[in-house]
Amino acid sequence: MIEVKPAVCGIARLSSVEEGSDMRDILAYTSSYATWSRGPAYAARLAAALDASLTGLYVSPSPMALMQGYETPELASYVLEGIRDLMEGASAAGPAFVRWAGEHGVTKAAWQVAAGDLPSVLGHIGNWHDLLVLERTPAPEESAVEPGRIALSVEIPCLVVPPEGALAPAPECIAVAWNGSPEAIRAIHAARPLLARAGRVVVLSGTQRKVLTEIDWKPAFDLDMYLRRHGIHAEQRPLLASDEQAGAALLAAATEIGAGLLVMGAYGRTRFSEWVFGGATRHILNHAGIPVVMRH
């Protein structure tokens, strides 16, 4: 880990009480090692605000996957040499990333490079991080695929940054999508350090998700008591919408209250080894104009 001294002043730090959070190691995936766009920039500003460490990660495709179809040893060797050059160039970007993070106020920054299947790599490095920051692409109907596939397959919360709009690493108002599901509970638990900093938290309560009946008993989760126990006082607003309209209704409600961040569970299932998103998850991944914290 390479540490740098902050080059930016005036970034609000958490109090000692708020610093006892679970968001101490932030991972930012970047598709480029030459420049760092909105996703990594938001992650850097968030890490500075939380006084957390920031790891930038560049992932090259798997060499074996790229070499498929190259039957001759000469062509395979040519592809392998190109991958080697790519990895060397990406690895050399480490000092530049650390300097760039320092300019955003990050005091603890690191850079890592890997090769392989992207969700698998992110799932592995996520084992020692608390939050993964991803960036949506501008294409509206395709932007949900990659961040959604990752959010549903890794074991850590994901923060998806939209391609446009203003970004506040410490939003004054946060909207929370609540339907009583385990996914929603995990998302709220993961976002607690951000909720504790917000001046206003609004819980948008929709239809409670039905869990498959089991012959046992599990204690109920009292969201209001949980939030109050952690010093978070939330407003409650009903969200009347069908499952098909839930995504659009959530975004409309978040806009109405002026939320700068949405916290929600991510829903989906595998079908023939591919992720099929729930309707609300797909809609929000495609259309959200504010960052979204998701947890499967």
Protein Blocks (a to p, Z undefined) as FASTA:
>chain_A
ZZdddfbehiacddfklmmccblbccdddfbfkbccfklmmmmmmmmmnopacddddddd
dfklmmgopabfklmmmmmmmmmmmmmmmmmmmmmmmmmmmmnopabdcddddeddfklm
mmmmmmmccbdcddddfblklmmmmmmmmmmmmcbdcddddfbdcddfbdfbdcdddehi
aklmmmmmmmmmmmmmpmbdcddddddddddddddddddddfklmmmmnopacddddddd
dfklmmmmmmmmmmmnopabdcdddddddeehiacddfklmmmmmmocbdcdddZZ
